[in-house]
């Protein structure tokens, strides 16, 4: 009888533990539903939020069922204890050897055995229900981390896995790499073939990633037509090979839909985790390479060496340039200001960074640097001297910038600098360094010594900004700055 009571107590404890676990999961799922509002306008996020709401409802139902089950088992155990206690009292009131005591004992034993059997059956039934509810909760937890369309890991699972890999990298020095890619021209594909065809493409991409990746890798649907692959214990050389393997597999896909043979390609970016990085920087470097692949014509893989994006199938631009110089001899080298991005090219790159800043809450500042009285200097000394002045200023600016910063040219005498990851205060410090460096520069022109002067203004990104707004704001700020100095 004591063993039965112990078993009953343990079963009740397990039942209550299961109930509280289900309650926790229900609340956790609801919290996740509230916390995933960053991309409310995205269709996939909307679908995921509905799925999360369903997860929370299912978990809540499982918790309520476990609660009712716990009450029933508790009542059964209490009833059993009352019955056994009453029988024990009856036996204790009988005198040894009294008439009928043997029959009474036999009857009491029979009652106890029947009560034990009844409780054992109820506990076995409860155990089966607990197992069923546990499996239901486990299924919900798995579904909460899976993209319903592609059946691969979703953004939530991606964030969790990336955080774990970064923790392993920082604490155990385990390397890993991150691969990100877009399905090329996917919006046009949807417009041409319809969203159902687009969904079929995404399903095929998810399946192809699963078939192509190693068992230790984690394929994820990052958002919309964006996918990611986390590659644990993988250095960049192996990651570059993996990138091409994924790209070629997607290129080789044949998707039959409503009598059509559909094909797509992908632009891939890959980077290895570097010391001192966080998840945002790693994602940004990989994402930079996605855009580099797109700009190079799409259906390509690019990798990030920590400073720039390079084609997986081509030598470093620096190496290629060195070989070309040796082969061609003293070929003319373009001057710095001639190779700067134009206003249009700079604006396109800035727009991408602005979108990234809004999406990941990453700092972004833009600075305009203007050469004082450039028009007058050009008229006085000629175009050649004007170009020399611009080249000198461009060199001074570049020496104050990081590899990730982008220097461009707006108009004659006006430069613009994009500083990803930098606050307005940090950008102001860069501008002051440029002003000091140029103010100490004296250029001899015939019998004169020309001392250059530049102005700089800085703005960071606002919540409703786009590239034209930021560049336009810089122009207005520069007019004010120059006007104030003239006065």
C-alpha positions in Angstrom: 0.0 0.0 0.0 2.9 2.4 0.8 4.4 1.8 -2.7 1.1 2.7 -4.3 0.9 5.9 -2.4 4.5 6.8 -3.3 3.7 6.1 -7.0 0.6 8.2 -6.7 2.5 11.1 -5.2 5.2 10.9 -7.9 2.6 10.8 -10.6 0.9 13.8 -9.1 4.2 15.7 -9.0 5.0 14.8 -12.6 1.5 15.9 -13.6 1.8 19.2 -11.9 5.3 19.7 -13.5 3.8 19.0 -16.8 1.0 21.5 -16.1 3.3 24.3 -15.1 5.5 23.6 -18.2 2.6 23.9 -20.4 1.5 27.1 -18.7 5.0 28.5 -19.1 5.1 27.6 -22.8 1.6 29.1 -23.3 2.8 32.4 -21.8 6.1 32.3 -23.7 4.4 31.8 -27.0 2.1 34.7 -26.3 5.1 36.9 -25.4 6.8 35.9 -28.6 3.6 36.9 -30.5 3.8 40.3 -28.9 7.5 40.7 -29.5 7.6 40.0 -33.2 6.1 43.3 -34.5 9.2 44.7 -36.2 8.2 43.7 -39.8 4.5 44.0 -39.4 4.1 45.0 -43.1 5.8 41.8 -44.4 3.4 39.1 -45.5 5.5 36.3 -44.0 5.6 38.0 -40.7 1.8 38.3 -40.7 1.5 34.6 -41.4 4.0 33.8 -38.7 2.1 36.0 -36.2 -1.1 34.1 -37.0 0.8 30.8 -36.5 2.1 32.1 -33.2 -1.4 33.0 -32.0 -2.5 29.5 -32.9 0.5 28.0 -31.0 -0.4 30.0 -28.0 -4.1 28.9 -28.2 -3.1 25.2 -28.6 -0.6 25.5 -25.7 -3.3 27.1 -23.5 -5.7 24.3 -24.3 -3.1 21.7 -23.4 -2.4 23.5 -20.1 -6.1 23.6 -19.3 -6.4 19.9 -20.0 -3.4 19.1 -17.8 -4.9 21.3 -15.0 -8.2 19.4 -15.1 -6.2 16.1 -15.2 -4.2 17.2 -12.1 -7.4 18.0 -10.2 -8.9 14.6 -11.1 -5.8 12.7 -10.0 -5.5 14.7 -6.8 -9.2 13.9 -6.0 -8.5 10.2 -6.8 -5.5 10.1 -4.5 -7.4 11.9 -1.8 -10.3 9.4 -2.1 -7.9 6.5 -1.9 -6.2 7.9 1.2 -9.6 8.4 2.9 -10.7 4.9 2.1 -7.5 3.2 3.2 -7.4 5.3 6.4 -11.0 4.3 7.2 -10.1 0.6 6.7 -7.1 1.0 8.9 -9.2 2.5 11.7 -11.6 -0.4 11.5 -8.8 -2.9 11.8 -7.3 -1.0 14.6 -10.5 -1.1 16.6 -10.7 -4.9 16.5 -9.3 -7.0 19.3 -6.9 -9.7 18.4 -8.7 -13.1 18.4 -12.1 -11.6 18.7 -15.0 -13.4 16.9 -15.1 -12.5 13.2 -11.8 -10.7 13.2 -10.3 -13.0 10.6 -13.2 -12.4 8.2 -13.0 -8.7 8.9 -9.3 -8.6 8.0 -9.9 -10.6 4.9 -12.7 -8.2 3.8 -10.4 -5.2 4.6 -7.6 -6.6 2.5 -10.0 -7.2 -0.3 -11.2 -3.5 -0.1 -7.6 -2.3 -0.1 -6.6 -4.4 -3.1 -9.6 -3.1 -5.0 -8.9 0.5 -4.1 -5.2 0.0 -5.1 -6.2 -1.5 -8.4 -8.7 1.3 -9.1 -6.1 4.0 -8.3 -3.5 2.2 -10.4 -5.8 2.2 -13.4 -6.6 5.9 -12.9 -2.9 6.7 -12.7 -2.1 4.6 -15.8 -4.8 6.6 -17.7 -3.4 9.9 -16.3 0.1 8.9 -17.4 -1.1 8.2 -20.9 -2.8 11.6 -21.1 0.3 13.3 -19.7 2.4 11.7 -22.4 -0.1 12.8 -25.1 -0.1 16.4 -23.8 3.7 16.4 -23.6 4.0 15.3 -27.2 1.5 18.0 -28.2 3.6 20.7 -26.4 6.8 19.3 -28.0 5.2 19.4 -31.4 4.1 23.0 -30.8 7.6 24.0 -29.8 9.0 22.5 -32.9 6.4 24.2 -35.1 7.1 27.5 -33.5 10.6 27.4 -34.8 9.7 26.1 -38.3 8.6 28.2 -41.4 5.2 26.8 -42.4 5.8 27.3 -46.1 9.3 25.9 -46.6 9.5 23.5 -43.6 12.9 24.8 -42.7 13.9 26.9 -39.7 12.2 30.3 -39.4 13.6 33.7 -38.4 13.1 33.0 -34.7 15.1 29.8 -34.9 17.8 31.6 -37.0 18.2 34.2 -34.2 18.4 31.6 -31.6 21.0 29.5 -33.5 23.1 32.5 -34.4 23.2 33.6 -30.8 24.4 30.1 -29.7 27.1 30.0 -32.4 28.3 33.5 -31.4 28.4 32.4 -27.8 30.5 29.3 -28.7 32.8 31.4 -30.8 33.4 33.9 -28.0 33.7 31.3 -25.2 35.1 28.2 -26.9 36.7 29.8 -30.0 34.6 27.6 -32.3 34.6 29.2 -35.8 31.4 29.4 -37.9 30.3 31.2 -41.1 27.0 32.7 -42.3 25.6 32.4 -45.8 22.7 34.7 -46.9 21.0 34.8 -50.3 18.1 36.3 -52.2 16.1 34.6 -55.0 16.9 36.8 -57.9 14.2 39.0 -59.4 11.6 37.4 -57.1 9.2 40.3 -57.2 9.1 40.2 -61.0 8.7 36.5 -60.8 5.6 36.8 -58.6 4.2 39.6 -60.8 4.7 37.4 -63.9 3.7 33.9 -62.7 1.6 34.7 -59.6 2.1 34.3 -55.9 1.2 30.6 -55.9 4.1 29.9 -58.3 6.3 32.1 -56.0 5.3 30.0 -53.0 6.2 26.8 -55.0 9.6 28.3 -55.8 10.2 29.1 -52.1 9.3 25.5 -51.1 11.7 24.1 -53.7 14.5 26.4 -52.4 13.9 25.3 -48.8 14.0 21.6 -49.9 17.1 22.2 -52.0 18.9 23.9 -49.1 18.1 20.9 -46.8 19.3 18.4 -49.4 22.5 20.4 -50.1 23.5 21.4 -46.6 25.4 19.3 -44.1 23.5 17.7 -41.3 25.2 20.1 -38.8 24.2 23.2 -40.9 20.9 25.1 -40.3 19.0 26.2 -43.3 16.6 29.1 -42.5 14.0 31.2 -44.2 15.3 34.6 -43.2 12.3 36.6 -44.6 10.3 36.8 -47.8 12.6 35.5 -50.6 15.7 35.8 -48.3 17.3 32.6 -47.0 20.2 31.9 -44.7 22.5 29.0 -43.8 24.4 28.9 -40.5 27.6 26.8 -40.9 29.0 25.7 -37.5 32.7 24.8 -37.3 33.2 26.2 -40.8 36.0 28.5 -41.9 35.6 30.9 -44.8 37.4 28.7 -47.4 34.9 25.8 -46.8 32.0 28.3 -46.6 32.9 29.7 -50.0 32.7 26.1 -51.4 29.3 25.7 -49.7 28.1 28.9 -51.2 28.8 27.7 -54.7 27.3 24.4 -53.9 24.0 26.0 -52.8 24.0 28.5 -55.8 24.5 25.7 -58.4 21.9 23.6 -56.8 19.3 26.4 -56.9 20.3 27.2 -60.5 19.7 23.5 -61.4 16.3 23.3 -59.9 13.4 22.5 -62.2 10.0 23.6 -60.9 7.0 22.3 -62.6 3.9 24.4 -61.9 0.6 24.5 -63.9 2.3 23.1 -67.0 5.2 25.6 -66.7 8.9 24.8 -66.3 10.1 27.5 -63.9 13.7 28.3 -63.0 15.3 30.8 -60.7 18.8 31.8 -59.5 20.2 33.2 -56.3 22.8 35.9 -55.3 24.8 34.7 -52.4 26.9 36.4 -49.7 29.0 34.6 -47.1 31.2 35.7 -44.2 33.1 34.1 -41.3 32.5 35.3 -37.8 35.4 37.7 -36.7 36.7 38.5 -33.3 34.8 41.5 -31.7 31.8 41.2 -34.0 28.2 40.9 -33.0 25.3 39.4 -34.9 24.4 42.6 -36.7 27.9 43.1 -38.1 28.2 39.6 -39.3 24.8 39.8 -41.0 25.7 43.1 -42.5 28.9 41.8 -44.0 27.2 38.8 -45.5 24.3 41.0 -46.8 26.9 43.4 -48.3 28.1 40.5 -50.4 24.6 39.7 -51.5 24.3 43.2 -53.0 27.8 42.9 -54.5 26.6 39.7 -56.2 23.5 41.5 -57.5 25.6 44.4 -58.8 27.9 42.0 -60.6 25.0 40.5 -62.5 23.3 38.1 -60.1 23.5 34.3 -59.9 26.9 34.7 -58.2 28.5 34.1 -54.9 30.6 36.7 -53.1 32.5 36.5 -49.8 33.7 39.1 -47.3 37.3 39.1 -46.1 36.6 41.5 -43.3 37.1 44.6 -45.4 35.5 44.1 -48.8 33.4 41.7 -50.8 35.1 39.5 -53.3 33.9 37.1 -55.9 34.2 33.4 -54.9 35.3 32.5 -58.4 37.7 35.4 -59.0 41.0 36.6 -57.5 41.0 39.6 -55.2 40.7 42.9 -57.1 44.0 44.0 -55.5 45.8 40.9 -56.8 44.3 41.4 -60.3 45.3 45.0 -60.3 48.9 44.1 -59.4 49.1 41.6 -62.1 47.7 44.0 -64.7 50.1 46.7 -63.7 53.1 44.3 -64.1 51.8 43.1 -67.5 51.0 46.5 -69.0 53.8 48.5 -67.5 53.4 52.1 -66.6 49.7 52.5 -67.4 48.0 55.6 -66.3 46.4 55.3 -62.8 43.1 57.0 -62.3 43.2 59.9 -59.9 41.2 59.5 -56.7 38.4 61.9 -57.5 37.8 60.3 -61.0 37.0 56.9 -59.5 34.6 58.1 -56.8 31.0 56.9 -57.0 28.7 59.4 -58.6 25.8 61.0 -56.8 23.5 58.4 -58.3 25.7 55.4 -57.4 26.3 56.8 -53.9 22.6 57.4 -53.4 21.7 53.8 -54.4 24.2 52.4 -51.9 23.1 54.9 -49.2 19.5 53.8 -49.7 20.4 50.2 -49.1 22.2 51.2 -45.9 19.2 53.3 -44.8 16.9 50.3 -45.2 19.3 48.2 -43.3 19.5 50.8 -40.5 15.7 50.9 -40.2 15.5 47.1 -40.2 18.2 46.2 -37.8 18.4 49.5 -35.8 22.0 50.0 -36.8 23.7 53.4 -36.5 24.2 55.3 -39.8 25.6 58.8 -40.4 26.3 60.8 -43.5 28.7 63.7 -43.9 29.2 66.3 -46.5 32.7 67.9 -47.0 32.9 71.0 -49.2 36.1 72.7 -50.4 35.8 76.4 -49.7 35.6 78.7 -52.7 36.3 75.9 -55.1 34.7 77.6 -58.1 36.9 80.7 -57.7 40.0 78.6 -57.3 39.2 76.7 -60.5 38.6 79.9 -62.4 41.8 81.4 -61.2 44.1 78.5 -61.7 42.4 76.4 -64.4 40.8 72.9 -64.6 44.1 71.0 -64.1 44.8 72.7 -60.8 41.1 72.3 -59.8 41.4 68.6 -60.4 44.6 68.4 -58.4 42.9 70.1 -55.5 40.0 67.7 -55.6 42.4 64.7 -55.7 44.3 66.1 -52.7 41.1 66.6 -50.6 39.9 63.1 -51.6 43.2 61.6 -50.4 43.0 63.4 -47.1 39.4 62.3 -46.5 40.2 58.7 -47.4 43.0 58.5 -44.8 40.5 59.4 -42.1 38.0 56.7 -43.1 37.5 53.0 -42.3 37.4 50.3 -45.0 33.6 50.0 -44.6 33.0 53.8 -45.1 32.1 55.0 -48.6 33.4 58.3 -50.1 31.5 59.8 -53.0 31.3 63.0 -55.0 28.2 65.1 -55.2 29.2 68.1 -57.3 32.5 69.9 -58.1 34.1 70.6 -54.7 31.5 68.7 -52.7 32.2 65.3 -51.2 29.9 63.0 -49.3 30.8 60.2 -46.9 28.6 57.4 -45.6 29.7 55.9 -42.2 27.8 52.7 -41.4 27.6 51.8 -37.7 28.8 55.3 -36.7 26.8 57.7 -34.6 26.5 61.4 -35.4 29.0 62.2 -32.6 31.6 59.7 -34.1 31.1 61.1 -37.6 31.7 64.6 -36.3 35.1 63.5 -34.9 36.0 62.2 -38.3 35.0 65.5 -39.9 37.1 67.5 -37.5 40.1 65.3 -38.3 39.6 65.9 -42.0 39.4 69.7 -41.4 42.5 69.8 -39.3 44.5 67.7 -41.7 43.5 69.8 -44.8 44.0 73.1 -42.9 47.7 72.2 -42.4 48.1 71.5 -46.1 49.9 74.2 -48.1 50.0 73.8 -51.9 52.6 75.8 -53.8 51.2 77.4 -57.0 53.8 79.4 -58.9 54.9 82.1 -56.5 51.9 81.6 -54.2 51.2 79.2 -51.4 47.6 78.1 -51.3 46.1 76.9 -48.0 43.0 74.9 -48.4 39.9 75.1 -46.2 36.9 72.7 -46.0 33.6 72.7 -44.2 31.8 69.6 -43.0 28.3 68.9 -41.8 26.9 65.6 -40.4 23.5 64.0 -40.0 22.4 60.7 -38.7 19.5 58.7 -40.1 15.9 59.6 -39.0 13.0 57.2 -38.7 11.3 58.3 -41.9 14.5 58.9 -43.9 15.5 57.7 -47.3 18.7 58.5 -49.3 17.4 61.6 -51.1 16.2 63.1 -47.8 19.5 62.6 -46.1 21.5 64.1 -49.0 19.1 67.0 -49.3 19.3 67.7 -45.6 23.1 67.8 -45.8 22.9 70.3 -48.6 20.7 72.6 -46.5 23.0 72.2 -43.5 26.0 73.1 -45.6 24.4 76.3 -46.8 23.8 77.3 -43.2 27.3 76.3 -42.2 29.0 78.3 -45.0 26.7 81.2 -44.5 27.5 81.4 -40.8 31.2 81.3 -41.5 31.1 84.0 -44.1 29.3 86.3 -41.6 
